[in-house]
């Protein structure tokens, strides 16, 4: 084990963290705005809308992200004429655009199922109470259903965020130099994969640890009963 190489590789790989985080959080941001309409379509009584949303979710969840990324990056060239006619070829020829699109579509499908589960977990009594005081369906969704659904879905959504951060490593297969991509370059120069991937793994571990703590803090902030439980003094156990 070459500990000097591990020490020297840390600052090099740390320099690629902004690329990894940009890929992850731009994809998560776009994916969230895809997921909410898809979740509502899945819950819609309109069978056509529900079928379209179900088809999208089923296809994305049933195929590997790497295959999706390859199809978007390499497969888009098959439609170069059409994409050029609508002004999109300049975007699809860029690996950044294709990686973010693949990651966003992937997380959008998974997140839509998380949000759908959160919406379905809202009790009927709360919805009936909102109707009883005259709230419109939109106001019910904005002030009652969606906030409760997000609170219920947050732990699962936190896992999805961490999965997407780790999935950015696949972007290295389409020439993007993030943490894993840079690790591969260093390995090709040093022929020491174990040491380099130990450093890369430690970086991903650190990022996901920070994200998990942030999600826990948000969950604590959104749940008043968790705060009250934390602030409540613990009574001493009496022994006889």
Rosetta constraint file for C-alpha pairs under 8 A:
AtomPair CA 1 CA 195 HARMONIC 6.94 0.50
AtomPair CA 2 CA 6 HARMONIC 6.60 0.50
AtomPair CA 2 CA 195 HARMONIC 6.83 0.50
AtomPair CA 3 CA 7 HARMONIC 6.20 0.50
AtomPair CA 3 CA 195 HARMONIC 7.68 0.50
AtomPair CA 4 CA 8 HARMONIC 6.14 0.50
AtomPair CA 5 CA 9 HARMONIC 5.93 0.50
AtomPair CA 5 CA 195 HARMONIC 7.04 0.50
AtomPair CA 5 CA 196 HARMONIC 7.86 0.50
AtomPair CA 6 CA 10 HARMONIC 6.41 0.50
AtomPair CA 6 CA 195 HARMONIC 5.68 0.50
AtomPair CA 6 CA 196 HARMONIC 6.50 0.50
AtomPair CA 6 CA 198 HARMONIC 7.90 0.50
AtomPair CA 6 CA 199 HARMONIC 6.48 0.50
AtomPair CA 7 CA 11 HARMONIC 7.96 0.50
AtomPair CA 8 CA 12 HARMONIC 7.39 0.50
AtomPair CA 9 CA 13 HARMONIC 6.17 0.50
AtomPair CA 9 CA 196 HARMONIC 6.83 0.50
AtomPair CA 9 CA 199 HARMONIC 7.15 0.50
AtomPair CA 10 CA 14 HARMONIC 5.98 0.50
AtomPair CA 10 CA 199 HARMONIC 6.28 0.50
AtomPair CA 11 CA 15 HARMONIC 6.30 0.50
AtomPair CA 12 CA 16 HARMONIC 7.31 0.50
AtomPair CA 13 CA 17 HARMONIC 7.10 0.50
AtomPair CA 13 CA 179 HARMONIC 5.79 0.50
AtomPair CA 13 CA 182 HARMONIC 6.62 0.50
AtomPair CA 13 CA 183 HARMONIC 6.85 0.50
AtomPair CA 13 CA 199 HARMONIC 7.75 0.50
AtomPair CA 13 CA 200 HARMONIC 6.99 0.50
AtomPair CA 14 CA 179 HARMONIC 7.53 0.50
AtomPair CA 14 CA 203 HARMONIC 7.41 0.50
AtomPair CA 16 CA 20 HARMONIC 6.63 0.50
AtomPair CA 16 CA 177 HARMONIC 7.33 0.50
AtomPair CA 16 CA 178 HARMONIC 5.15 0.50
AtomPair CA 16 CA 179 HARMONIC 5.11 0.50
AtomPair CA 16 CA 182 HARMONIC 7.18 0.50
AtomPair CA 17 CA 21 HARMONIC 6.12 0.50
AtomPair CA 17 CA 178 HARMONIC 6.82 0.50
AtomPair CA 17 CA 179 HARMONIC 6.16 0.50
AtomPair CA 18 CA 22 HARMONIC 5.93 0.50
AtomPair CA 19 CA 23 HARMONIC 6.20 0.50
AtomPair CA 19 CA 177 HARMONIC 7.62 0.50
AtomPair CA 19 CA 178 HARMONIC 5.36 0.50
AtomPair CA 19 CA 179 HARMONIC 7.74 0.50
AtomPair CA 20 CA 24 HARMONIC 6.17 0.50
AtomPair CA 20 CA 165 HARMONIC 7.28 0.50
AtomPair CA 20 CA 168 HARMONIC 6.35 0.50
AtomPair CA 20 CA 169 HARMONIC 7.87 0.50
AtomPair CA 20 CA 178 HARMONIC 5.26 0.50
AtomPair CA 20 CA 179 HARMONIC 6.44 0.50
AtomPair CA 21 CA 25 HARMONIC 5.93 0.50
AtomPair CA 21 CA 165 HARMONIC 7.15 0.50
AtomPair CA 22 CA 26 HARMONIC 5.84 0.50
AtomPair CA 23 CA 27 HARMONIC 6.09 0.50
AtomPair CA 23 CA 99 HARMONIC 7.72 0.50
AtomPair CA 23 CA 100 HARMONIC 6.23 0.50
AtomPair CA 23 CA 168 HARMONIC 6.63 0.50
AtomPair CA 24 CA 28 HARMONIC 6.09 0.50
AtomPair CA 24 CA 100 HARMONIC 8.00 0.50
AtomPair CA 24 CA 103 HARMONIC 7.87 0.50
AtomPair CA 24 CA 164 HARMONIC 6.12 0.50
AtomPair CA 24 CA 165 HARMONIC 5.17 0.50
AtomPair CA 24 CA 168 HARMONIC 6.37 0.50
AtomPair CA 25 CA 29 HARMONIC 5.92 0.50
AtomPair CA 25 CA 165 HARMONIC 8.00 0.50
AtomPair CA 26 CA 30 HARMONIC 6.24 0.50
AtomPair CA 26 CA 100 HARMONIC 7.16 0.50
AtomPair CA 27 CA 31 HARMONIC 5.79 0.50
AtomPair CA 27 CA 100 HARMONIC 5.31 0.50
AtomPair CA 27 CA 101 HARMONIC 7.18 0.50
AtomPair CA 27 CA 103 HARMONIC 5.67 0.50
AtomPair CA 27 CA 104 HARMONIC 4.43 0.50
AtomPair CA 27 CA 107 HARMONIC 7.67 0.50
AtomPair CA 28 CA 32 HARMONIC 6.01 0.50
AtomPair CA 28 CA 103 HARMONIC 7.83 0.50
AtomPair CA 28 CA 104 HARMONIC 6.15 0.50
AtomPair CA 28 CA 107 HARMONIC 6.71 0.50
AtomPair CA 28 CA 108 HARMONIC 7.85 0.50
AtomPair CA 28 CA 161 HARMONIC 7.02 0.50
AtomPair CA 28 CA 164 HARMONIC 7.58 0.50
AtomPair CA 29 CA 33 HARMONIC 6.78 0.50
AtomPair CA 29 CA 104 HARMONIC 7.90 0.50
AtomPair CA 30 CA 34 HARMONIC 6.41 0.50
AtomPair CA 30 CA 104 HARMONIC 5.81 0.50
AtomPair CA 30 CA 108 HARMONIC 7.78 0.50
AtomPair CA 31 CA 35 HARMONIC 6.02 0.50
AtomPair CA 31 CA 103 HARMONIC 7.81 0.50
AtomPair CA 31 CA 104 HARMONIC 4.37 0.50
AtomPair CA 31 CA 105 HARMONIC 6.14 0.50
AtomPair CA 31 CA 106 HARMONIC 7.58 0.50
AtomPair CA 31 CA 107 HARMONIC 5.52 0.50
AtomPair CA 31 CA 108 HARMONIC 4.11 0.50
AtomPair CA 31 CA 109 HARMONIC 7.90 0.50
AtomPair CA 31 CA 111 HARMONIC 7.59 0.50
AtomPair CA 32 CA 36 HARMONIC 6.50 0.50
AtomPair CA 32 CA 107 HARMONIC 7.68 0.50
AtomPair CA 32 CA 108 HARMONIC 5.87 0.50
AtomPair CA 32 CA 111 HARMONIC 6.84 0.50
AtomPair CA 32 CA 112 HARMONIC 7.93 0.50
AtomPair CA 33 CA 37 HARMONIC 7.33 0.50
AtomPair CA 33 CA 108 HARMONIC 7.65 0.50
AtomPair CA 34 CA 38 HARMONIC 6.44 0.50
AtomPair CA 34 CA 105 HARMONIC 7.60 0.50
AtomPair CA 34 CA 108 HARMONIC 5.37 0.50
AtomPair CA 34 CA 109 HARMONIC 7.95 0.50
AtomPair CA 34 CA 112 HARMONIC 7.83 0.50
AtomPair CA 35 CA 39 HARMONIC 5.93 0.50
AtomPair CA 35 CA 107 HARMONIC 8.00 0.50
AtomPair CA 35 CA 108 HARMONIC 4.57 0.50
AtomPair CA 35 CA 109 HARMONIC 6.23 0.50
AtomPair CA 35 CA 110 HARMONIC 7.85 0.50
AtomPair CA 35 CA 111 HARMONIC 5.65 0.50
AtomPair CA 35 CA 112 HARMONIC 4.18 0.50
AtomPair CA 35 CA 113 HARMONIC 7.98 0.50
AtomPair CA 35 CA 115 HARMONIC 7.60 0.50
AtomPair CA 36 CA 40 HARMONIC 6.30 0.50
AtomPair CA 36 CA 112 HARMONIC 6.02 0.50
AtomPair CA 36 CA 115 HARMONIC 7.05 0.50
AtomPair CA 37 CA 41 HARMONIC 6.05 0.50
AtomPair CA 38 CA 42 HARMONIC 6.15 0.50
AtomPair CA 38 CA 53 HARMONIC 5.57 0.50
AtomPair CA 38 CA 109 HARMONIC 7.74 0.50
AtomPair CA 38 CA 112 HARMONIC 5.94 0.50
AtomPair CA 39 CA 43 HARMONIC 6.42 0.50
AtomPair CA 39 CA 53 HARMONIC 7.64 0.50
AtomPair CA 39 CA 112 HARMONIC 4.70 0.50
AtomPair CA 39 CA 113 HARMONIC 6.44 0.50
AtomPair CA 39 CA 115 HARMONIC 6.37 0.50
AtomPair CA 39 CA 116 HARMONIC 5.11 0.50
AtomPair CA 40 CA 44 HARMONIC 6.00 0.50
AtomPair CA 40 CA 116 HARMONIC 7.31 0.50
AtomPair CA 41 CA 46 HARMONIC 7.95 0.50
AtomPair CA 41 CA 49 HARMONIC 5.41 0.50
AtomPair CA 41 CA 50 HARMONIC 5.08 0.50
AtomPair CA 41 CA 53 HARMONIC 5.96 0.50
AtomPair CA 42 CA 49 HARMONIC 7.12 0.50
AtomPair CA 42 CA 50 HARMONIC 4.44 0.50
AtomPair CA 42 CA 51 HARMONIC 7.45 0.50
AtomPair CA 42 CA 53 HARMONIC 5.64 0.50
AtomPair CA 42 CA 54 HARMONIC 6.34 0.50
AtomPair CA 42 CA 116 HARMONIC 7.62 0.50
AtomPair CA 43 CA 50 HARMONIC 6.71 0.50
AtomPair CA 43 CA 116 HARMONIC 7.34 0.50
AtomPair CA 44 CA 49 HARMONIC 6.85 0.50
AtomPair CA 44 CA 50 HARMONIC 5.91 0.50
AtomPair CA 45 CA 50 HARMONIC 7.33 0.50
AtomPair CA 46 CA 50 HARMONIC 6.24 0.50
AtomPair CA 47 CA 51 HARMONIC 5.90 0.50
AtomPair CA 48 CA 52 HARMONIC 6.26 0.50
AtomPair CA 49 CA 53 HARMONIC 6.27 0.50
AtomPair CA 50 CA 54 HARMONIC 5.99 0.50
AtomPair CA 51 CA 55 HARMONIC 6.01 0.50
AtomPair CA 52 CA 56 HARMONIC 6.32 0.50
AtomPair CA 53 CA 57 HARMONIC 6.22 0.50
AtomPair CA 54 CA 58 HARMONIC 5.90 0.50
AtomPair CA 55 CA 59 HARMONIC 6.08 0.50
AtomPair CA 56 CA 60 HARMONIC 6.23 0.50
AtomPair CA 56 CA 109 HARMONIC 7.16 0.50
AtomPair CA 57 CA 61 HARMONIC 5.95 0.50
AtomPair CA 57 CA 109 HARMONIC 4.91 0.50
AtomPair CA 57 CA 110 HARMONIC 7.28 0.50
AtomPair CA 58 CA 62 HARMONIC 5.89 0.50
AtomPair CA 59 CA 63 HARMONIC 6.34 0.50
AtomPair CA 60 CA 64 HARMONIC 7.77 0.50
AtomPair CA 60 CA 65 HARMONIC 7.89 0.50
AtomPair CA 60 CA 68 HARMONIC 7.95 0.50
AtomPair CA 60 CA 105 HARMONIC 7.62 0.50
AtomPair CA 60 CA 106 HARMONIC 6.02 0.50
AtomPair CA 60 CA 109 HARMONIC 6.48 0.50
AtomPair CA 61 CA 106 HARMONIC 7.53 0.50
AtomPair CA 61 CA 109 HARMONIC 7.06 0.50
AtomPair CA 61 CA 110 HARMONIC 7.10 0.50
AtomPair CA 63 CA 67 HARMONIC 6.94 0.50
AtomPair CA 63 CA 68 HARMONIC 7.21 0.50
AtomPair CA 64 CA 68 HARMONIC 6.50 0.50
AtomPair CA 65 CA 69 HARMONIC 6.13 0.50
AtomPair CA 65 CA 102 HARMONIC 7.34 0.50
AtomPair CA 65 CA 103 HARMONIC 7.57 0.50
AtomPair CA 65 CA 106 HARMONIC 6.91 0.50
AtomPair CA 66 CA 70 HARMONIC 6.21 0.50
AtomPair CA 66 CA 170 HARMONIC 6.47 0.50
AtomPair CA 67 CA 71 HARMONIC 6.08 0.50
AtomPair CA 68 CA 72 HARMONIC 6.26 0.50
AtomPair CA 68 CA 102 HARMONIC 6.22 0.50
AtomPair CA 69 CA 73 HARMONIC 6.05 0.50
AtomPair CA 69 CA 98 HARMONIC 6.90 0.50
AtomPair CA 69 CA 99 HARMONIC 6.32 0.50
AtomPair CA 69 CA 102 HARMONIC 5.27 0.50
AtomPair CA 69 CA 103 HARMONIC 7.83 0.50
AtomPair CA 69 CA 171 HARMONIC 7.99 0.50
AtomPair CA 70 CA 74 HARMONIC 5.51 0.50
AtomPair CA 70 CA 75 HARMONIC 6.92 0.50
AtomPair CA 70 CA 174 HARMONIC 7.74 0.50
AtomPair CA 71 CA 75 HARMONIC 4.54 0.50
AtomPair CA 71 CA 76 HARMONIC 7.02 0.50
AtomPair CA 72 CA 76 HARMONIC 5.49 0.50
AtomPair CA 72 CA 92 HARMONIC 7.78 0.50
AtomPair CA 72 CA 98 HARMONIC 6.05 0.50
AtomPair CA 72 CA 102 HARMONIC 7.01 0.50
AtomPair CA 73 CA 77 HARMONIC 7.75 0.50
AtomPair CA 73 CA 92 HARMONIC 6.88 0.50
AtomPair CA 73 CA 93 HARMONIC 7.26 0.50
AtomPair CA 73 CA 95 HARMONIC 6.74 0.50
AtomPair CA 73 CA 98 HARMONIC 5.52 0.50
AtomPair CA 73 CA 99 HARMONIC 7.72 0.50
AtomPair CA 73 CA 174 HARMONIC 7.43 0.50
AtomPair CA 75 CA 79 HARMONIC 7.69 0.50
AtomPair CA 76 CA 80 HARMONIC 6.52 0.50
AtomPair CA 76 CA 92 HARMONIC 6.71 0.50
AtomPair CA 77 CA 93 HARMONIC 7.89 0.50
AtomPair CA 79 CA 83 HARMONIC 6.04 0.50
AtomPair CA 80 CA 84 HARMONIC 5.79 0.50
AtomPair CA 80 CA 89 HARMONIC 6.24 0.50
AtomPair CA 81 CA 85 HARMONIC 6.19 0.50
AtomPair CA 82 CA 86 HARMONIC 6.55 0.50
AtomPair CA 83 CA 87 HARMONIC 6.10 0.50
AtomPair CA 83 CA 88 HARMONIC 4.95 0.50
AtomPair CA 83 CA 89 HARMONIC 4.84 0.50
AtomPair CA 84 CA 88 HARMONIC 5.78 0.50
AtomPair CA 84 CA 89 HARMONIC 4.77 0.50
AtomPair CA 84 CA 90 HARMONIC 7.52 0.50
AtomPair CA 88 CA 92 HARMONIC 6.38 0.50
AtomPair CA 89 CA 93 HARMONIC 6.03 0.50
AtomPair CA 90 CA 94 HARMONIC 7.01 0.50
AtomPair CA 91 CA 97 HARMONIC 6.10 0.50
AtomPair CA 91 CA 98 HARMONIC 7.90 0.50
AtomPair CA 92 CA 97 HARMONIC 6.33 0.50
AtomPair CA 92 CA 98 HARMONIC 6.03 0.50
AtomPair CA 93 CA 97 HARMONIC 7.96 0.50
AtomPair CA 93 CA 98 HARMONIC 7.80 0.50
AtomPair CA 94 CA 98 HARMONIC 6.53 0.50
AtomPair CA 95 CA 99 HARMONIC 5.96 0.50
AtomPair CA 95 CA 174 HARMONIC 6.17 0.50
AtomPair CA 95 CA 175 HARMONIC 6.92 0.50
AtomPair CA 95 CA 176 HARMONIC 6.75 0.50
AtomPair CA 96 CA 100 HARMONIC 6.14 0.50
AtomPair CA 96 CA 176 HARMONIC 7.05 0.50
AtomPair CA 97 CA 101 HARMONIC 6.00 0.50
AtomPair CA 98 CA 102 HARMONIC 6.06 0.50
AtomPair CA 99 CA 103 HARMONIC 6.11 0.50
AtomPair CA 99 CA 171 HARMONIC 5.93 0.50
AtomPair CA 99 CA 174 HARMONIC 7.82 0.50
AtomPair CA 100 CA 104 HARMONIC 5.82 0.50
AtomPair CA 101 CA 105 HARMONIC 6.03 0.50
AtomPair CA 102 CA 106 HARMONIC 6.10 0.50
AtomPair CA 103 CA 107 HARMONIC 6.08 0.50
AtomPair CA 103 CA 164 HARMONIC 7.21 0.50
AtomPair CA 103 CA 167 HARMONIC 7.92 0.50
AtomPair CA 103 CA 168 HARMONIC 7.75 0.50
AtomPair CA 104 CA 108 HARMONIC 5.75 0.50
AtomPair CA 105 CA 109 HARMONIC 6.33 0.50
AtomPair CA 106 CA 110 HARMONIC 6.64 0.50
AtomPair CA 107 CA 111 HARMONIC 5.74 0.50
AtomPair CA 107 CA 160 HARMONIC 7.28 0.50
AtomPair CA 107 CA 164 HARMONIC 7.07 0.50
AtomPair CA 108 CA 112 HARMONIC 5.95 0.50
AtomPair CA 109 CA 113 HARMONIC 6.75 0.50
AtomPair CA 110 CA 114 HARMONIC 6.54 0.50
AtomPair CA 110 CA 160 HARMONIC 7.63 0.50
AtomPair CA 111 CA 115 HARMONIC 6.11 0.50
AtomPair CA 111 CA 157 HARMONIC 6.73 0.50
AtomPair CA 111 CA 160 HARMONIC 7.27 0.50
AtomPair CA 112 CA 116 HARMONIC 5.93 0.50
AtomPair CA 113 CA 117 HARMONIC 6.14 0.50
AtomPair CA 114 CA 118 HARMONIC 6.30 0.50
AtomPair CA 114 CA 153 HARMONIC 6.00 0.50
AtomPair CA 114 CA 156 HARMONIC 6.77 0.50
AtomPair CA 114 CA 157 HARMONIC 6.75 0.50
AtomPair CA 115 CA 119 HARMONIC 6.13 0.50
AtomPair CA 115 CA 149 HARMONIC 6.57 0.50
AtomPair CA 115 CA 150 HARMONIC 6.84 0.50
AtomPair CA 115 CA 153 HARMONIC 6.15 0.50
AtomPair CA 116 CA 120 HARMONIC 6.20 0.50
AtomPair CA 117 CA 121 HARMONIC 6.19 0.50
AtomPair CA 117 CA 149 HARMONIC 7.78 0.50
AtomPair CA 117 CA 153 HARMONIC 7.31 0.50
AtomPair CA 118 CA 122 HARMONIC 6.89 0.50
AtomPair CA 118 CA 148 HARMONIC 7.49 0.50
AtomPair CA 118 CA 149 HARMONIC 4.09 0.50
AtomPair CA 118 CA 150 HARMONIC 6.42 0.50
AtomPair CA 118 CA 151 HARMONIC 7.84 0.50
AtomPair CA 118 CA 152 HARMONIC 5.44 0.50
AtomPair CA 118 CA 153 HARMONIC 5.11 0.50
AtomPair CA 119 CA 145 HARMONIC 6.36 0.50
AtomPair CA 119 CA 146 HARMONIC 6.77 0.50
AtomPair CA 119 CA 148 HARMONIC 7.60 0.50
AtomPair CA 119 CA 149 HARMONIC 4.73 0.50
AtomPair CA 120 CA 149 HARMONIC 7.79 0.50
AtomPair CA 121 CA 149 HARMONIC 6.97 0.50
AtomPair CA 121 CA 152 HARMONIC 7.55 0.50
AtomPair CA 122 CA 126 HARMONIC 7.33 0.50
AtomPair CA 122 CA 127 HARMONIC 7.82 0.50
AtomPair CA 122 CA 145 HARMONIC 6.40 0.50
AtomPair CA 122 CA 148 HARMONIC 6.60 0.50
AtomPair CA 122 CA 149 HARMONIC 6.50 0.50
AtomPair CA 123 CA 127 HARMONIC 6.91 0.50
AtomPair CA 124 CA 128 HARMONIC 6.10 0.50
AtomPair CA 125 CA 129 HARMONIC 6.09 0.50
AtomPair CA 126 CA 130 HARMONIC 6.30 0.50
AtomPair CA 126 CA 144 HARMONIC 7.58 0.50
AtomPair CA 127 CA 131 HARMONIC 6.31 0.50
AtomPair CA 127 CA 140 HARMONIC 7.12 0.50
AtomPair CA 127 CA 144 HARMONIC 7.39 0.50
AtomPair CA 127 CA 145 HARMONIC 7.43 0.50
AtomPair CA 128 CA 132 HARMONIC 6.06 0.50
AtomPair CA 129 CA 133 HARMONIC 6.55 0.50
AtomPair CA 130 CA 134 HARMONIC 6.67 0.50
AtomPair CA 130 CA 135 HARMONIC 5.59 0.50
AtomPair CA 130 CA 140 HARMONIC 6.24 0.50
AtomPair CA 130 CA 144 HARMONIC 7.61 0.50
AtomPair CA 131 CA 135 HARMONIC 5.32 0.50
AtomPair CA 131 CA 136 HARMONIC 7.25 0.50
AtomPair CA 131 CA 140 HARMONIC 7.60 0.50
AtomPair CA 135 CA 139 HARMONIC 5.77 0.50
AtomPair CA 135 CA 140 HARMONIC 5.85 0.50
AtomPair CA 136 CA 140 HARMONIC 6.07 0.50
AtomPair CA 137 CA 141 HARMONIC 6.24 0.50
AtomPair CA 138 CA 142 HARMONIC 6.15 0.50
AtomPair CA 139 CA 143 HARMONIC 5.83 0.50
AtomPair CA 139 CA 144 HARMONIC 7.74 0.50
AtomPair CA 140 CA 144 HARMONIC 5.26 0.50
AtomPair CA 140 CA 145 HARMONIC 6.22 0.50
AtomPair CA 141 CA 145 HARMONIC 4.63 0.50
AtomPair CA 141 CA 146 HARMONIC 5.43 0.50
AtomPair CA 142 CA 146 HARMONIC 5.71 0.50
AtomPair CA 142 CA 147 HARMONIC 7.16 0.50
AtomPair CA 143 CA 147 HARMONIC 6.50 0.50
AtomPair CA 144 CA 148 HARMONIC 6.29 0.50
AtomPair CA 145 CA 149 HARMONIC 5.97 0.50
AtomPair CA 146 CA 150 HARMONIC 6.07 0.50
AtomPair CA 147 CA 151 HARMONIC 6.27 0.50
AtomPair CA 148 CA 152 HARMONIC 6.19 0.50
AtomPair CA 149 CA 153 HARMONIC 5.98 0.50
AtomPair CA 150 CA 154 HARMONIC 5.80 0.50
AtomPair CA 151 CA 219 HARMONIC 7.04 0.50
AtomPair CA 151 CA 222 HARMONIC 6.57 0.50
AtomPair CA 151 CA 223 HARMONIC 7.51 0.50
AtomPair CA 153 CA 157 HARMONIC 6.00 0.50
AtomPair CA 154 CA 158 HARMONIC 5.95 0.50
AtomPair CA 154 CA 215 HARMONIC 7.55 0.50
AtomPair CA 154 CA 219 HARMONIC 6.79 0.50
AtomPair CA 155 CA 159 HARMONIC 6.63 0.50
AtomPair CA 155 CA 215 HARMONIC 7.44 0.50
AtomPair CA 155 CA 216 HARMONIC 7.92 0.50
AtomPair CA 155 CA 219 HARMONIC 7.60 0.50
AtomPair CA 156 CA 160 HARMONIC 6.47 0.50
AtomPair CA 157 CA 161 HARMONIC 6.26 0.50
AtomPair CA 158 CA 162 HARMONIC 6.45 0.50
AtomPair CA 158 CA 211 HARMONIC 7.83 0.50
AtomPair CA 158 CA 212 HARMONIC 6.75 0.50
AtomPair CA 158 CA 215 HARMONIC 5.98 0.50
AtomPair CA 159 CA 163 HARMONIC 6.21 0.50
AtomPair CA 160 CA 164 HARMONIC 6.24 0.50
AtomPair CA 161 CA 165 HARMONIC 6.33 0.50
AtomPair CA 162 CA 166 HARMONIC 6.38 0.50
AtomPair CA 162 CA 208 HARMONIC 5.71 0.50
AtomPair CA 162 CA 211 HARMONIC 7.15 0.50
AtomPair CA 162 CA 212 HARMONIC 7.69 0.50
AtomPair CA 163 CA 167 HARMONIC 6.00 0.50
AtomPair CA 164 CA 168 HARMONIC 6.31 0.50
AtomPair CA 165 CA 169 HARMONIC 7.95 0.50
AtomPair CA 165 CA 204 HARMONIC 7.96 0.50
AtomPair CA 165 CA 208 HARMONIC 7.56 0.50
AtomPair CA 166 CA 204 HARMONIC 6.85 0.50
AtomPair CA 167 CA 171 HARMONIC 7.89 0.50
AtomPair CA 168 CA 172 HARMONIC 7.85 0.50
AtomPair CA 168 CA 178 HARMONIC 7.86 0.50
AtomPair CA 169 CA 178 HARMONIC 7.11 0.50
AtomPair CA 169 CA 179 HARMONIC 7.05 0.50
AtomPair CA 169 CA 180 HARMONIC 5.33 0.50
AtomPair CA 169 CA 181 HARMONIC 7.21 0.50
AtomPair CA 170 CA 174 HARMONIC 7.85 0.50
AtomPair CA 171 CA 175 HARMONIC 6.99 0.50
AtomPair CA 171 CA 176 HARMONIC 5.62 0.50
AtomPair CA 171 CA 177 HARMONIC 7.86 0.50
AtomPair CA 171 CA 178 HARMONIC 7.56 0.50
AtomPair CA 171 CA 181 HARMONIC 7.76 0.50
AtomPair CA 172 CA 176 HARMONIC 4.81 0.50
AtomPair CA 172 CA 177 HARMONIC 5.84 0.50
AtomPair CA 172 CA 178 HARMONIC 6.59 0.50
AtomPair CA 172 CA 180 HARMONIC 6.37 0.50
AtomPair CA 172 CA 181 HARMONIC 4.53 0.50
AtomPair CA 173 CA 181 HARMONIC 7.71 0.50
AtomPair CA 175 CA 181 HARMONIC 7.53 0.50
AtomPair CA 176 CA 181 HARMONIC 6.55 0.50
AtomPair CA 177 CA 181 HARMONIC 4.47 0.50
AtomPair CA 177 CA 182 HARMONIC 5.40 0.50
AtomPair CA 178 CA 182 HARMONIC 5.93 0.50
AtomPair CA 179 CA 183 HARMONIC 6.12 0.50
AtomPair CA 179 CA 200 HARMONIC 6.55 0.50
AtomPair CA 180 CA 184 HARMONIC 6.24 0.50
AtomPair CA 180 CA 200 HARMONIC 6.69 0.50
AtomPair CA 181 CA 185 HARMONIC 6.51 0.50
AtomPair CA 182 CA 186 HARMONIC 6.29 0.50
AtomPair CA 183 CA 187 HARMONIC 6.12 0.50
AtomPair CA 183 CA 196 HARMONIC 6.13 0.50
AtomPair CA 183 CA 197 HARMONIC 6.86 0.50
AtomPair CA 183 CA 200 HARMONIC 6.83 0.50
AtomPair CA 184 CA 188 HARMONIC 6.17 0.50
AtomPair CA 185 CA 189 HARMONIC 6.55 0.50
AtomPair CA 186 CA 190 HARMONIC 6.11 0.50
AtomPair CA 186 CA 196 HARMONIC 7.42 0.50
AtomPair CA 187 CA 191 HARMONIC 5.00 0.50
AtomPair CA 187 CA 192 HARMONIC 5.61 0.50
AtomPair CA 187 CA 193 HARMONIC 5.40 0.50
AtomPair CA 187 CA 196 HARMONIC 6.71 0.50
AtomPair CA 192 CA 196 HARMONIC 6.63 0.50
AtomPair CA 193 CA 197 HARMONIC 5.93 0.50
AtomPair CA 194 CA 198 HARMONIC 6.10 0.50
AtomPair CA 195 CA 199 HARMONIC 6.55 0.50
AtomPair CA 196 CA 200 HARMONIC 6.30 0.50
AtomPair CA 197 CA 201 HARMONIC 5.81 0.50
AtomPair CA 198 CA 202 HARMONIC 6.14 0.50
AtomPair CA 199 CA 203 HARMONIC 6.32 0.50
AtomPair CA 200 CA 204 HARMONIC 6.40 0.50
AtomPair CA 201 CA 205 HARMONIC 6.03 0.50
AtomPair CA 202 CA 206 HARMONIC 6.12 0.50
AtomPair CA 203 CA 207 HARMONIC 6.28 0.50
AtomPair CA 204 CA 208 HARMONIC 6.15 0.50
AtomPair CA 205 CA 209 HARMONIC 6.05 0.50
AtomPair CA 206 CA 210 HARMONIC 6.33 0.50
AtomPair CA 207 CA 211 HARMONIC 6.28 0.50
AtomPair CA 208 CA 212 HARMONIC 5.99 0.50
AtomPair CA 209 CA 213 HARMONIC 6.32 0.50
AtomPair CA 210 CA 214 HARMONIC 6.30 0.50
AtomPair CA 211 CA 215 HARMONIC 6.20 0.50
AtomPair CA 212 CA 216 HARMONIC 6.18 0.50
AtomPair CA 213 CA 217 HARMONIC 6.21 0.50
AtomPair CA 214 CA 218 HARMONIC 6.25 0.50
AtomPair CA 215 CA 219 HARMONIC 6.07 0.50
AtomPair CA 216 CA 220 HARMONIC 6.09 0.50
AtomPair CA 217 CA 221 HARMONIC 6.15 0.50
AtomPair CA 218 CA 222 HARMONIC 6.10 0.50
AtomPair CA 219 CA 223 HARMONIC 6.21 0.50
AtomPair CA 220 CA 224 HARMONIC 7.40 0.50
AtomPair CA 220 CA 226 HARMONIC 5.93 0.50
AtomPair CA 220 CA 227 HARMONIC 6.35 0.50
AtomPair CA 221 CA 227 HARMONIC 7.19 0.50
AtomPair CA 223 CA 227 HARMONIC 6.83 0.50
AtomPair CA 224 CA 228 HARMONIC 6.21 0.50
AtomPair CA 225 CA 229 HARMONIC 6.03 0.50
AtomPair CA 226 CA 230 HARMONIC 6.18 0.50
AtomPair CA 227 CA 231 HARMONIC 6.23 0.50
AtomPair CA 228 CA 232 HARMONIC 6.00 0.50
